[in-house]
Amino acid sequence: MATCAHCDSTLPHEHLDVAAAVATRRRALAWGIGGRVALVAALAGALAALTAAPTTPPAVVVALAGAAAWAVATAAGVLAAGFAHRTGEGRLRRGAHASLVIGALVTGAVTPLAALAVALLLSPSDAPDPLAVAAWAGLGWLGAAAAAEIAGSVRLRGLLLRPGPAGERVRADAVRDARPGTSWFDGVARREARAIGGALLAAVVFTAWTAVLALVPAAVVVLVPLHVAGVALVARARIPSRAGASTARLQG
């Protein structure tokens, strides 16, 4: 006699609601998009209010420089990860996530150098408020990171509804990540919240390095190994836990 209301099986099992899992993932991604937009907008408004006097150079220019610094650091990490993945021999083959670790470390090494470039170019010694310049550069860094994450989330939301192999793969990931008996916030939305927090922390660190290097440029020789060591600790704790993630988003 069948024990399941959905099929004729008499063995204990469960039926996965694919539509519910997809809806949960899309809702979480939408939450992440809104959270990133709200965070950047709120910080921009706060900075505009706190730095009423015009900065030198203008705030928009400084923010664009911070965004460019994020792009350079991230691109360096992506290229390093790609190279490590393609070679994949000898010492590079230490684990399934070796290329991601290498990419994160390269991004970590480039970040203080990018901060130094911003500090030297945009925070001259006669600047009225070098700390304000560093803050606007940090906001640009955060804005660029948020824009990249939003673009990825929008694409993933579309893939979840798209027929074909690509859509099937991301839907399978959504089903695998779904946990019966928990609310949508307890799953992927909580992960989105952690990602936003991590991006904010990275922007705060970049802001701090830019401010320090505007005052003491020679400190870069200390900040590069310090930042790499911090990234290594974070990568060691976080990257293995993402083995089953549907997408790997690299952030310095």
C-alpha positions in Angstrom: 0.0 0.0 0.0 1.4 3.4 -1.0 2.4 5.7 1.8 3.0 8.8 -0.3 0.2 11.2 -1.4 2.2 12.2 -4.5 3.3 8.8 -5.9 3.0 5.0 -5.5 6.2 4.5 -3.5 6.0 2.8 -0.1 9.5 3.8 0.9 10.1 6.9 3.1 11.1 9.8 0.9 10.3 13.5 0.2 9.2 15.4 -2.8 11.2 18.6 -3.7 9.1 21.7 -4.6 11.2 23.1 -7.4 8.9 26.1 -8.0 9.1 27.0 -4.3 12.9 26.7 -4.3 13.2 28.9 -7.4 10.9 31.5 -5.9 12.9 31.5 -2.7 16.2 32.0 -4.5 14.8 34.8 -6.6 13.3 36.5 -3.5 16.6 36.3 -1.8 18.5 37.7 -4.8 16.0 40.6 -5.0 16.5 41.2 -1.3 20.3 41.4 -1.9 19.9 43.8 -4.8 17.7 46.1 -2.7 20.0 45.9 0.3 23.1 46.8 -1.8 21.3 49.8 -3.4 20.0 51.0 -0.1 23.4 50.7 1.6 25.3 52.6 -1.1 22.7 55.3 -1.3 22.6 55.7 2.5 26.4 56.0 2.8 26.5 58.5 -0.1 23.9 60.6 1.6 25.7 60.4 4.9 29.1 61.4 3.3 27.5 64.2 1.4 26.1 65.6 4.7 29.2 65.1 6.7 31.6 66.6 4.1 29.5 69.7 3.3 32.6 71.5 2.1 33.8 70.5 -1.4 36.6 68.0 -1.4 39.8 68.4 -3.5 39.4 66.8 -6.1 35.6 66.6 -6.4 33.8 63.8 -4.6 32.6 62.2 -7.8 36.1 62.0 -9.2 37.4 60.4 -6.0 34.5 57.9 -5.9 35.3 56.9 -9.6 38.9 56.4 -8.6 37.9 54.1 -5.8 35.7 52.2 -8.2 38.7 51.9 -10.6 40.8 50.6 -7.7 38.3 47.9 -7.0 38.2 47.0 -10.7 42.0 46.7 -10.9 42.3 44.7 -7.7 39.5 42.3 -8.7 40.7 41.9 -12.2 44.2 41.0 -10.9 42.7 38.3 -8.7 40.4 36.9 -11.4 43.4 36.7 -13.8 45.5 35.0 -11.2 42.8 32.5 -10.4 42.2 31.8 -14.1 46.0 31.2 -14.6 46.2 28.9 -11.6 43.1 27.0 -12.8 44.6 26.6 -16.3 48.0 25.4 -15.2 46.8 23.3 -12.3 50.1 21.4 -11.9 52.6 20.8 -9.2 52.2 23.1 -6.2 49.1 24.7 -7.6 47.2 21.5 -7.3 46.7 21.4 -3.6 42.9 21.3 -3.5 39.7 21.9 -5.4 39.7 25.6 -4.4 43.4 26.4 -4.8 42.8 28.8 -7.7 40.2 30.7 -5.7 42.6 31.1 -2.8 45.4 32.2 -5.1 43.1 34.8 -6.7 42.0 36.1 -3.3 45.6 36.4 -2.2 46.6 38.4 -5.4 43.6 40.7 -4.9 44.7 41.1 -1.3 48.2 42.1 -2.4 47.0 44.6 -5.0 44.5 46.3 -2.7 47.0 48.3 -0.6 48.8 49.2 -3.8 45.6 50.5 -5.3 44.9 52.4 -2.1 48.4 53.9 -2.4 47.8 55.0 -6.0 44.5 56.7 -4.9 46.2 58.3 -1.9 49.1 59.7 -3.9 47.0 60.9 -6.9 43.9 62.3 -5.1 45.2 63.3 -1.6 47.9 65.9 -2.0 49.5 67.3 1.1 47.6 70.5 0.8 44.2 68.8 0.5 41.7 70.3 3.0 40.5 67.0 4.3 42.4 63.8 3.2 40.1 61.7 5.4 37.1 62.8 3.3 38.9 61.9 0.2 39.6 58.4 1.6 36.0 58.0 2.6 34.7 58.9 -0.9 37.2 56.5 -2.4 35.9 53.8 -0.1 32.4 54.5 -1.2 33.5 54.2 -4.8 35.1 50.8 -4.0 31.9 49.7 -2.3 29.7 51.0 -5.2 31.7 49.1 -7.8 31.6 45.9 -5.8 27.8 46.3 -5.3 27.3 47.0 -9.0 29.1 43.8 -10.0 27.1 41.8 -7.4 23.8 43.3 -8.6 24.6 42.5 -12.2 25.3 38.9 -11.3 22.1 38.7 -9.2 20.0 40.1 -12.1 21.5 37.6 -14.5 21.0 34.7 -12.0 17.3 35.7 -11.5 16.8 35.5 -15.2 18.5 32.2 -15.5 16.3 30.7 -12.9 13.3 31.1 -15.2 15.1 30.3 -18.5 14.6 26.9 -20.2 17.6 24.9 -21.2 20.7 23.4 -19.6 21.9 26.6 -18.0 18.5 27.2 -16.4 18.4 23.6 -15.2 21.7 23.9 -13.5 20.9 27.0 -11.5 17.4 25.5 -10.6 19.2 22.4 -9.4 21.4 24.5 -7.2 18.4 26.3 -5.8 16.7 23.0 -4.9 19.9 21.7 -3.3 20.2 24.9 -1.2 16.6 24.8 -0.1 16.0 23.5 3.4 12.6 22.2 4.3 11.0 23.7 7.4 12.9 27.0 7.4 11.9 30.5 6.2 13.4 32.0 3.1 15.5 34.4 5.2 17.2 31.5 7.0 18.7 30.3 3.7 20.1 32.2 0.8 18.9 35.6 2.0 21.0 35.2 5.1 23.9 34.4 2.8 23.2 37.6 0.8 23.3 39.5 4.0 26.7 38.1 4.9 28.0 39.0 1.4 26.8 42.6 1.8 28.6 42.7 5.2 31.7 41.3 3.7 31.7 43.9 0.9 31.2 46.7 3.4 34.1 45.5 5.5 36.4 45.3 2.5 35.4 48.9 1.6 36.1 50.1 5.2 39.5 48.5 5.1 40.3 50.1 1.7 39.2 53.4 3.1 41.5 53.0 6.1 44.4 52.0 4.0 43.9 55.0 1.7 43.8 57.3 4.7 46.9 55.8 6.3 48.8 55.9 3.0 47.8 59.5 2.3 49.6 60.4 5.6 52.5 57.8 5.5 53.0 56.4 1.9 55.9 54.2 3.1 53.4 52.2 5.2 52.5 50.3 2.1 55.5 47.9 2.8 53.7 46.8 6.0 50.1 46.9 4.7 50.7 44.6 1.7 51.7 41.6 3.8 49.3 42.5 6.5 46.4 42.6 4.1 47.4 39.3 2.4 47.6 37.6 5.8 44.1 38.8 6.6 42.7 37.6 3.3 44.4 34.2 3.8 42.7 33.8 7.1 39.3 34.7 5.6 39.8 32.5 2.5 40.8 29.5 4.7 37.6 29.9 6.7 35.2 30.7 3.9 36.2 29.2 0.5 35.9 25.5 1.4 32.4 26.1 2.7 31.3 27.3 -0.8 32.1 24.0 -2.5 28.5 23.5 -3.5 27.7 27.1 -4.4 26.2 27.7 -7.8 28.4 30.7 -8.5 31.7 31.8 -7.2 31.9 35.6 -6.8 35.4 36.9 -6.2 35.7 40.1 -3.9 38.8 41.6 -2.7 
